[in-house]
Amino acid sequence: MKIVTLEEHVSFPEITSRIPPEATINNAFEHSPAIQKLSPKLADITGERLLSMDNNNISMQIVSVTGPGAELLNAETGPVLAKDYNDRIAQKIKDNTHRFSAFAHLPMSAPEAAADELERTVKSYGFKGALINGLTNNEFLDHPKFGPIFGRAESLNVPIYLHPGMPPQRVVDAYYSGLPNYAGMLLSIAGWGWHSETAIHVLRLFVSGVFDRYPKLKLIIGHMGEMIPMMMARCDAAFRPGQAGINQRTLIDTLQEQVHITTSGLFTLPPLITALDTFGVDNIMFSVDYPFSTNEQGSEYLDKIKMRLGEEMLTKIASANADKLLNLF
C-alpha cells in the first residue's frame, strides 16, 4: 500500500546558524535539550530518515522547515535565506524525488517575495505548496498584506500548510508564565497552545473573508484538525453567514470545501472518528510529524485504522487524498 506523509520536518544548521541569536532568544522550545537531541534527525534526509521510511513502508515524505527560519528576518535578508533553504532542500532530495518532495519555506516578512518564492519552487523544483509556521511578527495571515501569497497559491493550484509557531511573548506572559520548570513552555506548545492558536488562525481566515476572497485556496492543518472538529458545530452556529464578518458561506461548508487536515502527531482513534464525522474522509491525510513522532507510531496507527475503518478508508487516508490534493500521481 502506498503511504504518503505530509508534516515531516527538516532543519539545517548551516542555514539556521545565519539567523542572529537575538532573533531566537525567546524560543525556549528550540533551545531545549529535547530538541537539540533531535538536531541530527532534522538535518538528515537520505540516511536514517530514509531507512526508517523503508522499515515502515512509507512511500513518500513531503518535507518542510521547522524551527528558526526566514520569517524571523527582515524583508531584505529573509528572501535570501528562504531561497537558500529551498535550494538546499532541492539539492538534498534531487536523487530521491520518488521518495521526497517539499513544501516551500517562505520569507513571510516580505509577502510579495514570498509569493514569488512559492512560484519559483513549484515551477523549478516541483514543490507541492508551502508551509507557514504560525504568526509573522505577531500578525495573523488574515492581514491584507499576506494576500499575494494566497493568490499565488490559488493560481498555482497548490495548498498552504498552516503549521503552529511559537506564541507571541505577550501571550506567553498572559497564559503560560508562572508555572514550574518547563510546564509553561509545554503548555504553550504541544500541550495545548499550538493547537488552539492554529484553530484561532483558521477561524480568523474564515470570519475575515479570506476563504471567500480566494475560493480555490486549499489550506492544510495538522494534528487532526487542531481541535476544530470537536468545536465545529458550535463555531458554525456562532458564525452564521453575514453575522460575524463578511463570510458568505457557513463555516462547515467552507471548511469542508477548502480545508484539509492531517493526522500528524495524534495516534488514537477517537479524534480521527470525530474528524471523519465533521471534515469527512476525503479531507483527511496521514502524517507522522517526524522526527518529533516516530514512523513506528505512524505504522502502528495505520494498522488500527485498517482494523476499525477498513481498506477503502485506509487507502484514502494513507495516500489517495494526498495524491489528489498534491498531484502526486
N, C-alpha and C positions, 0 to 999 in steps of 0.2 A: 504494500500500500504506500502511495506517495504521501509524504509528510512534509509540510512547509511550516516554518516558524518565522514570526514577523517582528518580535520585540527581543532582539538578541544584540547585545551591546559590545562596542569596542571603545577603547581609549588608548591613544598612542602617546607615550611620554615625550617623544621627540617633538610632538606638536604642542601638547599642553604645557611643556616647560617654557614656551614662549609667552604664556599668559602671565602678566605681572602678579606677584604674590598677593598684593593688596586687593586684587580682584576676587580672590577666593578666600580671603582671610576669615570670613564669617561662615564658610562652608564646612561645618564640623563633620558632616557626613563624609565628604570627600577626603578629609584628613583623618578619619577614624581608622584604627588598626584593622578592622574587618575589611574595609575597602582597600587598604594598602595591600593586604594579603591577596586580594583578587587581581591586583595590577597585572601580573604576568598573564592571567587568563584573558583579561580585557585586551591586552596588546597582541595576543596570538590570533592568527586566522587559520593557517593550514597545518598546525601542529596538533596540540592536544584538543583543540576545538573540533577539528575535522575528524579526528579519531573518535571523539565522543559522539559526534553525529553518526558515524558509521556504526558504532556499537549500539546505538539506539534507533537505528533505521530512519534517521532524519534525512530527507532528500535534499532540502534547501533551507538555508538561513537567509533572511533579509537583515543585514547588519545595520546598526545605527550608532551614532556617537552618544556616549553618556558622559557625565561629569563636565568639568570646565570646558568651555568652548567659545566659539566666535561671538556668541550673544553677550559675553562679558566685556567685549571690546567695543571701541567706538566705531563710528561709521566709516572711518578711514582704514583702520587696521583690521576690523572684523572681516571684511570681504576677502582680504588676502589670506588670513588664517583659514577661513572656511574653504576657499579654493584649494589650498594646500592639503587640508584634511581630506577633502573629497578625492583629490588626485592620489593621495596616499592609499585611500581605501581601494580605489580602482586599480592601482598598481598591485596591491596585495591579493586581489581576487581575480586578476585577469587570466590566470591559468586554470581557474576553477569556476568559471561563470555558470557551469551547470549545477554547481553546489551553492554558490553565493551570489546575491545581489545586494543592493543597499538602498536605504533612504538617505537622501542628501542631507548634509549638515549645512545650515543656512546662517548667514550673518544678520541676525534679526534686528540689530540696531540700525541697519540700512535696508529697509524693506524693498526698495527698487532693485538694489544689488542682490538681495536675497531671491527675488523673483527671477532675475537673470541667471543666478547660480543654479536655481532649480531647473531652469530650461537647459542650461549647459550640461548638467549632469545627466538629465534624462536623454538628451539627444546624443551626447558624446559617449556616455558610458552605459546607457540603458538602465539607469537607476529608476526605482519604482515609485518615487514620490519623495517626500521629505518628512523628517521627524523634528518636531519643535518641542523643546523642554520648558514647559510652563510659561511664566511671565517673562517679559523682556523689559528691563529697567522698571520693574513694578507695574507694568501695563499689560492688560489682557489683550487678546487678539481681536476683540471687537472694536478697538480703536481704529478709526478710518485709515490711519497711516499704514496698516497692515493689509489693506485691501488688495494691493498689487500681487501679493503672494497668493491669495485665494483665487484671484482672477487668472493668474498664470497656471496654477494647478488645475483649474477648471478647463482652460483651453488645451492643456497638455493631456487631460484625462488621466491624471494621477492623483492619488489621495494624499492628504496631510495626516500624519500620525501625531496626535497631541499627547505628549508624554508628561508626567509630573516633573516639576522643577522644584528647586529649593524655595521655601516660602520667604517673602519679604521680611526684613528684620522687624518691622512694626508688628507683623503678625506673630512672629516668634515671641516677641516681648509680651504681647497681649494674651496669647493662648498657650504657649509652651514653655514659659520661663518658671523658675521657682520650683522645679521638680528635681528629685535626687538623681545623681550620676548622669547616665545617658538617657534617662526616661523621657525628658522633654524632647530631645532630638529624635528619638524613636517614635514618639507620638506625632511629631511634626512630619514624619516621612511615611514609611511603610506601615506604621502602627495606626495611622488614620489620616493625617493631614494631607499627604499627597493625593489621596483618593477624593476627599471632599473638595479640595481645591480644583482638581480637574473636572469634577462634576459641576462645580460652580462655573468654571470656564466654559463648558459646553452650554450650560443654561444661559450664560451671558451672550454667547453667539446666537442663541435662539431668540431671546427677548429683544436683542438689539437689531434683529432683522438680517443678520449676516447670511443665514441659510436661504432666506428669500432672495437676497441680492445675488447670491451665487447658487442657483438651484441645482446645478450639476456638480457642485463641490461634493467630494466624498471625504469624510472625516473618519479616522480610526482612533479609538481609545482602548486602552488595555485594562488589565486587572478585572476582567469580567464586567466591564461597563462602569467602573469607578463608582459603584453604589447606585447608579442611576436606575437600573432595572427595579430594584426594590421600591424606589420612590416615584417611579414613572407615572402611575395613575394619580397620585396626589399632586404632583407637579403639573400634570396635564389639566387637572381641574382648576389649579390656580392661574395658569397662563392660557386662558382662552384667547382665541384669535381676536386681535384688536383691543384687548383689555389691558394687558400689561405692557405692551410696546407696539411695534409695527409688524409683528409676525402675522402672516396671512393664513397659515395652516395650524392645525393642532400640534402640540408638542409630540404626541405619539406618532402622528403621520410624518412629521419632519424627521424624527429620529429613525424611524423605520426606513425612510427613503434615502437618508443621507449619512447616517452614522453606522459604522461597523465596529464591532468590539472583538477583542481577543481575550484568550484565557490566561494571559501571562501572569505567572506567579500565584495563581489560585488552582488548587488541585483537589478540590472536593466537589461533590455533585450538586448540593443544594443551590449554590449561586448559579451554576450552569442551568439548572431547571428553571430558575427564575428568569434568567436571560432568554431562554428559549420561549418562555411564555410571554415575554414582552417584546424583545427585538425580533425574535423568530430565527429559525435555524440558518436561513440564508445570510444572515448578518453576523454570524459568529465564526471566528477563525482561531485556530490553535496557535499558541505561542508558549514559550517556556520562561523567558526573562533571563536567559543565560548571560553571564555566569552567576548572577545573583540567586537563581534557582538552577537546579541541575536537569540535564536531559533525562536522567534516570527517573526523576519525579514526573517529567512530562510523559515518558513512555508508559509508566505505570498508570497515569491518569487516562491515557488513551484506551488502555485495557478496560478501565472502569466504565468509560463512555460506551465502548462497544457492548459490554455486558448489559448496561442499563438501557441504551437507546438503539442499539442495532447497527448493522453495517452501513446502511444508507446514510443515516445521520452522521455517523463517524466519518465517512468519506467526505461529506460536505465540510465538516469542521476541520478535518485533518489537512485538506488541500484544495478541494474543489472550489470553495468560496474564495480562497486566496488566489487561485489560478484565474478566476473570472475578474476579480477586482484589480489585480496587478498585471493582468495579461501575461501570465506565465506559461501559456500553452506552448 
